[in-house]
Amino acid sequence: MKKLVISTGAGISAESGVKTFRDTGGLWENYPVMKVASADGFRENPALVHQFYNARRDQLLSVQPNAAHLILKELENDFDVRIITQNVDNLHERAGSTNVLHLHGELMKIRSMTHPERVYELTPPDIHTSLETRDSYGDPVRPHIVFFQEDVPNFEPATQLTREADIFVVIGTSLAVYPAASLLHYTRPEVPIYYIDPKPTIVTTSNKDINYIAKKASEGVAELAEILRKNYL
Ligand code: APR
C-alpha cells in the first residue's frame, strides 16, 4: 500500500464546531496567546492556563468528528495512512484513525511537572485540572501541550514519516507556525502534494507543484479521496 501522509491543522476540526486560531472569531482573538499558550504565560499565571485548557476540554466533549475525519479513517482501507496533526483535539482518534502523531500535544492528557515521562489520560467527568491537582505520586501536573517557546519533540519523527510519504496532503492549516509549517518541504521531489483549505496560504518557497483544493475540509477531503483512489491505487 502507498504511504499517504496527511498533515492537519485546526481547519479540519472547524466543521465540528471547534474554533480555529487565526480565522475571524478564532481562539486567539479572544485569548492573548502568550498568556494562555506559552511557557512564559504558564510560569506567570498557571491558574489561568489550567482554566483555558479546562474550557477547551469542556468544548471538545461537546463536539464530534466531522465527515473529513471519517473519510481519512476510510482511506486506511486503501492506503497506509499516517496522520501528523497540529491539533490537540482527539477527533482523528474518535473518528477511528489508527496512526496519529500529535505535534503540539493532546488536550485530554496531562503530565507530571517533575517527571514529564509520566503522562495521564483524563477521562470524563474528571477533565479539569488546577494548581492543586496532583498525580498518583503526589506531583503537580500541567497540560500535555507544547506551549509556544517550547521544543516540538515529535517534529523529528514527523519529518521521517514525511520523507517516507508516497503522497503528502495538507488540510486546514494557515502554515503560520514552525516547524510544523515546514513539513511539506521534507517530501521527496517526486511526491505529489495536495493542500485542502478554503483560503490556502500560497506556498511560494517550495520548488514543487502544490495541488490546491480551495474548499472546506468535508468537501475537499471527499474530492481528494476520489482523486487518490483514481490515480494512486
Ligand atoms: N475546512 C478546512 N480548512 C479550514 C476550514 C474548513 N472548514 N475553516 C478554516 N480553515 C482553514 C483556514 O483557512 C486556515 O488556513 O484552517 C486554517 C486555520 O489556520 P489557524 O487558525 O492558523 O490554525 P493552524 O494552522 O492549525 O494553527 C497552527 O498555531 O496557535 C498554534 O498550536 C496552535 O496548532 C496550532 C498552530
Residues whose N, C-alpha, C, O or C-beta is under 5 A from the ligand:
A	BS01	APR	G9 A10 G11 I12 A14 E15 T20 F21 R22 D23 Q86 N87 H104 G172 T173 S174 L175 A176 V177 I196 D197 P198 K199 K215 K216 A217
